[in-house]
Amino acid sequence: MASTAAPEKTEFHHQTRGRWLDYWEPDNEEFWEKGGKQTARKNLIFSVFAENLGFSVWVIWGSIVTAMGAAGFEFLAGLGKGNPVAVSNALLLTSTPTLVGAALRIPYTFAIPRFGGRAFTMFSAAMLLLPTLGVAYFINQPGTPLWVFVLLAALAGVGGGNFSSSMANINFFFPEGKKGAALGINAAGGNLGVAQTQLFVPLIITLGTHIFAKDPGGYRFGITLAVLMWIPFILISFFGAMRYMDSITGAKSDGKSYRLALTNRHTWVMSVLYIGTFGSFIGFSFAFPTLLKANFPNLANIGWMSTIGNLAFLGALVGSMSRPFGGFISDKLGGAKITLYVFLGMSISTLLIMAALAAKSFPLYLTAFLLLFVLTGIGNGSTYRMIPSIFSAESKRRASEFGLDPAQALVSAKRQAGAAIGVIGAIGASGGWLVQQALRLSNINFGSMNPAFTAYAVVFLAMGAATWWFYLRSSFAVSRVPSLAYANV
């Protein structure tokens, strides 16, 4: 019996077509080199593409709102002149998909063990058709009230849920020593969707006004083009996942692992830290076009800057590009150290933004914000690198203390990390809503955004202190999660 079972565990053949993988052992070096690596990379490619589109649709409202006043919607009229009501309505529309996307991240994560990565990637891609087609219809109904667009913005939140399902899925495909880079690449591919939306959507809207006319009808036509252009890519993502992606049988939930993840204090500590990194990235990404237009309205008079999104995309771009670096350097130096330095830098960047607003210096404002975005990207990579490290270290400790099978403990650790990714991703994304609401309330109650930025600076310092307390504070933290303070897990 033993001799016949052994070959089944050592034989694996890479296939282009998608399938259920009954045997998947990426930490086995021989398995990895004889087909496992190619299969993991194939799934990573299609995962990145699907997640990229999810982010693109998720953040599309950040660019649409800047043109809706010109498209004839009175509730956003005067946004470019800093009208407090218009700014408040714009931040409402941009923060709503953030909150919905955050909430969807938990069920989207648990869907991977339930339905498999392949099937759920198909579903999540198809869901993106609803908000895009909805906007294309209602933007051409000039009498549509604000609440309808709030509902459409909420529907765009489905794109935000894609992140957790994609990350939870890819977490199962790669060996422990390569998770940081793989998760960083996967996340960066999705995050780049923010940058490409903020670059191309304003340009397409402007193109629409040139084709039609620079009047409300032309702006409505441009917005319609800007949302419909994603439809072919969404269809490609759906059929690509159906034909080429795989699902791992071993990723099925065993119930116990998920309960352990939800009762593990590190899941909740990391959720708070991820509010500071990803919550800041996505929150400021949504708000950046509005902040630029409201704080520096005269930029709209400078030629190619007439569509302010041509600058707004830079924040999401540098934040996305720095995320894999955060994962890579955390693989080498330890995620907790990098996360601590990131929070210190973010606090300083926030103070520089306030100084720029006081001096009315656009170059300093843009530079400080780009620095903040770079740091959020690095922090996103470092915090996500910490998650599998935490659960791997704790599984080894429990296996040693209670005499458990190390192999089974490692499988449970991966399942716990997958569950934790969903919870942490959801809570972290909700931070994006908090960031925008703080700006909105500060603008309404104080007529200035400085109180919000002051609060950010203090919170970032507190999160840096929490990182040190739980994961770097002498033997207290190191004895519990030894891999976080040193290089390589």
SULTAPE-V949494 format. One record per backbone hydrogen bond with DSSP energy under -0.5 kcal/mol. NH is the residue of the N-H (numbers start at 0). CO is the residue of the C=O. Records with the same first field share a line. If there is no record, write none. Layout:
# SULTAPE-V949494
NH=CO  CO
This chain:
# SULTAPE-V949494
4=0
5=1
6=2
7=3
8=4  5
9=5  6
10=6
11=9
17=242
20=246
21=19
27=24
28=26
31=27
32=28
33=29
34=31
35=30
36=31
38=34
39=35
40=36
41=37
42=38
43=39
44=40
45=41
46=42
47=43
48=44
49=45
50=46
51=47
52=48
53=49
54=50
55=51
56=52
57=53
58=54
59=56
61=58
62=58  59
63=59
64=60
66=63
67=63
68=64
70=66
71=68
72=67
73=71
75=72
76=73
78=75
80=77
81=78
82=77
86=82
87=83
88=84
89=85
90=86
91=87
92=88
93=89
94=90
95=91
96=92
97=93
98=94
99=95
100=96
101=97
102=98
103=99
104=100  101
105=102
106=102
107=103
108=104
109=105
110=106
111=107  108
112=108
113=109
114=110
115=110  111
119=115
120=116
121=117
122=118
123=119
124=120
125=121
126=122
127=123  124
128=125
129=126
130=126
131=127
132=128
133=129
134=130
135=131
136=132
137=133
138=134
139=136
140=137
141=139
143=140
147=144
148=144
149=145
150=146
151=147
152=148
153=149
154=150
155=151
156=153
157=154
158=155
159=156
160=156
161=157
162=159
163=160
164=160
165=161
166=162
167=163
168=164
169=165
170=166
171=167  168
172=168  169
173=169
177=174
178=174  175
181=177
182=178
183=179
184=180
185=181
186=182
187=183
188=184
189=185
190=186
191=187
192=189
193=190
194=190
195=191
196=192
197=193
198=194
199=195
200=196
202=198
203=199
204=200
205=201
206=202
207=203
208=204
209=205
210=206
211=207
214=212
218=214
219=215
220=216
221=217
222=218
223=219
224=220
225=221
226=222
227=223
228=224
229=226
230=227
233=229
234=230
235=231
236=232
237=233
238=234
239=235
240=236
241=237
242=238
243=239
244=239  240
246=18
248=20  246
249=20
250=247
251=248
255=253
258=254
259=255
260=256
261=257
262=258
263=259  260
264=262
266=263
267=263
268=264
269=265
270=266
271=267
272=268
273=269
274=270
275=271
276=272
277=273
278=273
279=274
280=276
281=277
282=278
283=279
284=280
285=281
286=282
287=283
288=284
290=286
291=287
292=288
293=289
294=290
295=291
298=295
299=296
300=297
301=298
302=300
304=301
305=302
306=303
307=305
309=306
310=307
311=307
312=308
313=310
314=311
315=311
316=312
317=313
318=314
319=315
320=316
321=317
322=318  319
323=319
324=320
325=321
326=322
327=323
328=324
329=325
330=326
331=327
332=328
333=329
335=483
336=483
337=333
338=334
339=335
340=336
341=337
342=338
343=339
344=340
345=341
346=342
347=343
348=344
349=345
350=346
351=347
352=348
353=349
354=350
355=351
356=352
357=353
358=354
359=355
360=355
361=359
364=360
365=361
366=362
367=363
368=364
369=365
370=366
371=367
372=368
373=369
374=370
375=371
376=372
377=373
378=374
379=375
380=376
381=377
382=378
383=379
384=380
385=381
386=382
387=383
388=384
389=385
390=386
391=387
392=388
393=389
394=390
395=391
396=392
397=393
398=394
399=395
400=396
401=397
402=398
403=398
408=404
409=405
410=406
411=407
412=408
413=409
414=410
415=411
416=412
417=413
418=414
419=415
420=416
421=417
422=418
423=419
424=420
425=421
426=422
427=423
428=424
429=425
430=426  427
431=428
432=428
433=429
434=430
435=431
436=432
437=433
438=434
439=435
440=436
441=437
442=438
443=439
444=440
445=441
446=441  442
447=441
452=448
453=449
454=450
455=451
456=452
457=453
458=454
459=455
460=456
461=457
462=458
463=459
464=460
465=461
466=462
467=463
468=464
469=465
470=466
471=467
472=467
473=471
475=472
476=472
477=473
478=474
479=476
480=476
483=480
484=481
485=481
487=330
